[in-house]
Amino acid sequence: MVISYRGTLIRQILRRCHRAVAASKNSNSLTCFHGVWPPTERRDFEQHMRIVPDFISEAEEKQLHEEIEPYMSRLRYEFDHWDDAIHGFRETERKKWYPKNRELLERVRQVAFNGEIMPYVHILDLAPDGVIKPHVDSTRYCGNTISGISLLSDSVMRLVRTDAEKYLQNSSNASTEDTSYRQQPEALLENNFYADLFLPRRSLYIMSHTARYNFTHEILGNEHSKFLGNPVKKTRRISIICRNEP
Protein backbone atom coordinates (compact mmCIF):
# COMPACT_ATOMS: atom_id res chain seq x y z
CA MET A 1 0.00 0.00 0.00
CA VAL A 2 2.81 2.43 0.92
CA ILE A 3 4.67 1.62 -2.29
CA SER A 4 1.51 2.16 -4.34
CA TYR A 5 0.88 5.53 -2.68
CA ARG A 6 4.45 6.68 -3.26
CA GLY A 7 4.29 5.59 -6.89
CA THR A 8 1.07 7.55 -7.39
CA LEU A 9 2.57 10.60 -5.70
CA ILE A 10 5.68 10.52 -7.89
CA ARG A 11 3.55 10.23 -11.03
CA GLN A 12 1.47 13.23 -9.92
CA ILE A 13 4.61 15.29 -9.31
CA LEU A 14 6.06 14.35 -12.69
CA ARG A 15 2.81 15.27 -14.48
CA ARG A 16 2.84 18.68 -12.82
CA CYS A 17 6.50 19.11 -13.77
CA HIS A 18 5.85 18.31 -17.43
CA ARG A 19 2.99 20.84 -17.51
CA ALA A 20 5.22 23.46 -15.85
CA VAL A 21 8.01 22.95 -18.39
CA ALA A 22 5.52 23.23 -21.25
CA ALA A 23 4.15 26.47 -19.78
CA SER A 24 7.64 27.94 -19.40
CA LYS A 25 8.29 27.47 -23.12
CA ASN A 26 5.33 29.73 -23.84
CA SER A 27 6.30 32.50 -21.42
CA ASN A 28 8.19 34.80 -23.83
CA SER A 29 5.34 37.31 -23.54
CA LEU A 30 6.40 37.81 -19.91
CA THR A 31 9.80 39.24 -20.93
CA CYS A 32 10.40 42.70 -22.42
CA PHE A 33 13.88 43.31 -23.87
CA HIS A 34 15.41 46.79 -23.87
CA GLY A 35 18.48 48.04 -25.73
CA VAL A 36 20.51 46.27 -28.38
CA TRP A 37 21.14 42.67 -27.34
CA PRO A 38 23.96 40.71 -28.98
CA PRO A 39 22.25 37.64 -30.48
CA THR A 40 24.26 35.13 -28.42
CA GLU A 41 23.56 37.03 -25.19
CA ARG A 42 19.83 37.09 -25.85
CA ARG A 43 19.77 33.41 -26.78
CA ASP A 44 21.60 32.49 -23.57
CA PHE A 45 19.35 34.75 -21.51
CA GLU A 46 16.17 33.20 -22.91
CA GLN A 47 17.53 29.77 -22.02
CA HIS A 48 18.72 30.68 -18.52
CA MET A 49 15.98 33.05 -17.32
CA ARG A 50 12.59 31.34 -17.35
CA ILE A 51 9.18 32.09 -15.91
CA VAL A 52 6.60 29.37 -15.32
CA PRO A 53 3.14 31.00 -14.97
CA ASP A 54 0.55 29.32 -12.74
CA PHE A 55 3.19 27.04 -11.24
CA ILE A 56 0.94 26.64 -8.19
CA SER A 57 -2.83 26.87 -7.84
CA GLU A 58 -4.79 29.27 -5.63
CA ALA A 59 -5.31 26.45 -3.12
CA GLU A 60 -1.58 25.69 -3.07
CA GLU A 61 -0.74 29.36 -2.62
CA LYS A 62 -3.12 29.43 0.34
CA GLN A 63 -1.57 26.38 1.99
CA LEU A 64 1.96 27.83 1.63
CA HIS A 65 0.81 31.16 3.04
CA GLU A 66 -1.04 29.53 5.94
CA GLU A 67 2.09 27.64 6.95
CA ILE A 68 4.46 30.61 6.99
CA GLU A 69 2.13 33.45 8.04
CA PRO A 70 1.97 32.68 11.80
CA TYR A 71 5.73 33.16 12.04
CA MET A 72 6.13 36.01 9.53
CA SER A 73 3.37 38.08 11.13
CA ARG A 74 5.39 38.25 14.35
CA LEU A 75 8.32 39.92 12.59
CA ARG A 76 8.69 43.62 11.84
CA TYR A 77 9.42 44.97 8.39
CA GLU A 78 12.98 46.29 8.21
CA PHE A 79 14.08 49.29 6.17
CA ASP A 80 17.80 49.16 6.93
CA HIS A 81 19.17 45.90 5.54
CA TRP A 82 22.68 44.96 6.61
CA ASP A 83 23.95 44.96 3.00
CA ASP A 84 21.59 47.74 1.80
CA ALA A 85 20.10 45.57 -0.95
CA ILE A 86 16.53 45.32 0.40
CA HIS A 87 14.20 47.86 1.99
CA GLY A 88 10.83 47.11 3.55
CA PHE A 89 11.22 43.40 4.16
CA ARG A 90 11.16 40.58 6.66
CA GLU A 91 12.74 37.20 6.06
CA THR A 92 13.46 33.80 7.48
CA GLU A 93 14.64 30.35 6.44
CA ARG A 94 12.71 27.13 6.80
CA LYS A 95 13.86 23.53 6.60
CA LYS A 96 10.82 21.53 7.71
CA TRP A 97 7.51 21.85 5.84
CA TYR A 98 4.08 20.29 6.02
CA PRO A 99 3.82 17.28 3.67
CA LYS A 100 1.69 19.05 1.03
CA ASN A 101 4.16 21.93 0.83
CA ARG A 102 7.09 19.51 0.66
CA GLU A 103 5.44 18.20 -2.50
CA LEU A 104 5.42 21.74 -3.95
CA LEU A 105 9.11 22.20 -3.19
CA GLU A 106 9.84 18.83 -4.78
CA ARG A 107 8.18 20.16 -7.94
CA VAL A 108 10.53 23.16 -7.81
CA ARG A 109 13.50 20.82 -7.55
CA GLN A 110 12.28 18.73 -10.49
CA VAL A 111 11.64 21.73 -12.76
CA ALA A 112 14.45 24.12 -11.81
CA PHE A 113 17.40 22.08 -10.55
CA ASN A 114 19.55 19.28 -11.85
CA GLY A 115 20.19 17.56 -8.55
CA GLU A 116 19.78 18.56 -4.93
CA ILE A 117 18.77 21.94 -3.55
CA MET A 118 19.98 23.51 -0.33
CA PRO A 119 17.94 22.19 2.64
CA TYR A 120 16.98 25.63 3.96
CA VAL A 121 14.42 27.51 1.89
CA HIS A 122 14.58 31.32 2.00
CA ILE A 123 11.30 33.17 2.65
CA LEU A 124 11.37 36.87 1.73
CA ASP A 125 8.33 38.98 2.63
CA LEU A 126 8.38 42.35 0.85
CA ALA A 127 6.06 45.12 2.06
CA PRO A 128 3.83 46.94 -0.48
CA ASP A 129 6.32 49.84 -0.53
CA GLY A 130 9.36 47.58 -0.24
CA VAL A 131 12.02 47.25 -2.94
CA ILE A 132 14.91 44.96 -3.80
CA LYS A 133 17.80 46.95 -5.25
CA PRO A 134 19.99 45.73 -8.13
CA HIS A 135 22.35 43.02 -6.90
CA VAL A 136 23.98 39.71 -7.72
CA ASP A 137 23.88 37.00 -5.06
CA SER A 138 27.38 36.00 -4.01
CA THR A 139 28.89 32.91 -5.60
CA ARG A 140 30.23 31.96 -2.18
CA TYR A 141 26.81 31.20 -0.71
CA CYS A 142 24.74 29.68 -3.51
CA GLY A 143 25.29 27.84 -6.77
CA ASN A 144 24.38 28.44 -10.38
CA THR A 145 20.58 28.47 -9.97
CA ILE A 146 18.09 30.51 -7.96
CA SER A 147 14.36 29.83 -8.21
CA GLY A 148 11.41 31.47 -6.50
CA ILE A 149 7.63 31.12 -6.20
CA SER A 150 5.81 34.47 -6.08
CA LEU A 151 2.94 34.68 -3.58
CA LEU A 152 0.21 37.33 -3.03
CA SER A 153 1.18 39.84 -5.73
CA ASP A 154 2.33 40.41 -9.29
CA SER A 155 5.64 42.26 -9.65
CA VAL A 156 8.27 43.32 -12.17
CA MET A 157 11.82 42.00 -11.99
CA ARG A 158 14.55 43.83 -13.90
CA LEU A 159 17.82 42.22 -14.98
CA VAL A 160 20.60 44.53 -16.19
CA ARG A 161 23.81 43.41 -17.89
CA THR A 162 26.79 44.10 -15.67
CA ASP A 163 30.54 43.51 -15.68
CA ALA A 164 30.50 39.80 -14.95
CA GLU A 165 34.27 39.31 -15.24
CA LYS A 166 34.97 42.06 -12.70
CA TYR A 167 32.26 40.75 -10.35
CA LEU A 168 33.46 37.17 -10.44
CA GLN A 169 37.06 38.26 -9.87
CA ASN A 170 36.03 40.29 -6.83
CA SER A 171 34.00 37.38 -5.46
CA SER A 172 36.80 34.86 -5.87
CA ASN A 173 39.35 37.21 -4.28
CA ALA A 174 37.12 38.08 -1.33
CA SER A 175 38.53 37.59 2.15
CA THR A 176 37.36 34.54 4.05
CA GLU A 177 36.08 37.00 6.65
CA ASP A 178 33.86 38.72 4.10
CA THR A 179 30.22 37.99 5.03
CA SER A 180 28.61 39.94 2.17
CA TYR A 181 25.80 37.83 0.71
CA ARG A 182 24.77 40.20 -2.08
CA GLN A 183 27.15 42.10 -4.35
CA GLN A 184 25.83 45.38 -5.79
CA PRO A 185 27.68 46.13 -9.03
CA GLU A 186 26.49 49.08 -11.10
CA ALA A 187 23.27 48.48 -13.05
CA LEU A 188 23.51 51.20 -15.69
CA LEU A 189 20.65 51.47 -18.20
CA GLU A 190 22.18 54.04 -20.54
CA ASN A 191 24.02 52.47 -23.49
CA ASN A 192 23.28 49.06 -22.02
CA PHE A 193 20.85 46.21 -22.56
CA TYR A 194 18.46 44.80 -20.00
CA ALA A 195 15.16 42.97 -19.58
CA ASP A 196 12.00 43.56 -17.58
CA LEU A 197 10.13 40.43 -16.55
CA PHE A 198 6.52 40.28 -15.44
CA LEU A 199 6.26 37.84 -12.52
CA PRO A 200 2.60 36.91 -12.12
CA ARG A 201 1.27 35.88 -8.77
CA ARG A 202 1.73 32.10 -8.26
CA SER A 203 4.45 31.91 -10.94
CA LEU A 204 7.91 30.38 -10.62
CA TYR A 205 11.02 32.12 -11.91
CA ILE A 206 14.22 30.21 -12.65
CA MET A 207 17.46 32.20 -12.89
CA SER A 208 20.57 30.23 -13.80
CA HIS A 209 24.03 30.42 -15.33
CA THR A 210 24.50 33.62 -17.42
CA ALA A 211 21.30 35.21 -16.08
CA ARG A 212 22.49 34.41 -12.57
CA TYR A 213 26.08 35.69 -12.96
CA ASN A 214 26.07 38.33 -15.71
CA PHE A 215 23.06 40.41 -14.69
CA THR A 216 21.92 42.26 -11.62
CA HIS A 217 18.35 41.53 -10.58
CA GLU A 218 15.88 43.67 -8.66
CA ILE A 219 12.18 43.98 -7.84
CA LEU A 220 10.93 47.40 -8.93
CA GLY A 221 9.15 49.71 -6.52
CA ASN A 222 5.70 50.93 -7.50
CA GLU A 223 6.95 54.28 -8.81
CA HIS A 224 8.92 52.40 -11.50
CA SER A 225 6.92 49.17 -11.75
CA LYS A 226 5.70 48.98 -15.35
CA PHE A 227 5.55 46.27 -17.96
CA LEU A 228 5.09 47.13 -21.65
CA GLY A 229 4.15 50.63 -20.53
CA ASN A 230 1.41 49.46 -18.16
CA PRO A 231 1.69 50.05 -14.40
CA VAL A 232 2.03 46.91 -12.29
CA LYS A 233 1.07 47.66 -8.71
CA LYS A 234 2.97 45.50 -6.30
CA THR A 235 1.21 44.82 -3.02
CA ARG A 236 2.71 42.66 -0.28
CA ARG A 237 4.81 39.99 -1.99
CA ILE A 238 6.24 36.81 -0.50
CA SER A 239 8.81 34.80 -2.41
CA ILE A 240 9.72 31.21 -1.60
CA ILE A 241 13.31 30.93 -2.81
CA CYS A 242 15.31 27.77 -3.41
CA ARG A 243 19.01 27.59 -4.29
CA ASN A 244 21.55 24.90 -5.02
CA GLU A 245 24.92 24.43 -3.36
CA PRO A 246 27.90 26.59 -4.45
TAFEN-V641230 format. One line per field, one symbol per residue. phi: phi as a letter, one per 30 degrees, with the letter a starting at -180 (. if undefined). psi: psi as a letter, one per 40 degrees, with the letter a starting at -180 (. if undefined). burial: 1 if it has 24 or more other C-alpha atoms within 12 Angstrom, else 0. A space follows every 50 residues. Layout:
phi->???
psi->???
burial->???
This chain:
phi->.ddddddddddddddddddddddddccddcbccbicceeddddddddcbb bcdhdbddddeddddddcdeddddccdcbbddcicbbibbaabbccbded dddddddedddcbckdcddccdccccdecdbcdeabdeddcaddbbbbcc ciadacccccdbddddddddddcdddddcdcbdbddcdcdhbbabcbdcd eidbcbcbhdddccbdbacddddcdbbhicdbdccebcccccbcdd
psi->ddddddddddddddddddddddddefedeehhhiahhhdddddddddehi hhifdiidddddddddddddddeeiihiegidefdihgiiiiihdhiidd dddddddddddeigaiiidhhhhhhhideiihihihhieeeiaehhhihh idiiihhhhhhagdddddddddeiieehehdhigihghdhfiiihhhhgi heihihhibddddeiiiihhiddegihfehihhhahhhhhhiiii.
burial->00000000000010011001101100100111100000000100110111 11111100011001100100010000100000001111111101000000 10111111111110001100111111111111111111110111111111 11111111111101001100100000000101111110000011111111 1111111111111111111111001110000111111111111100
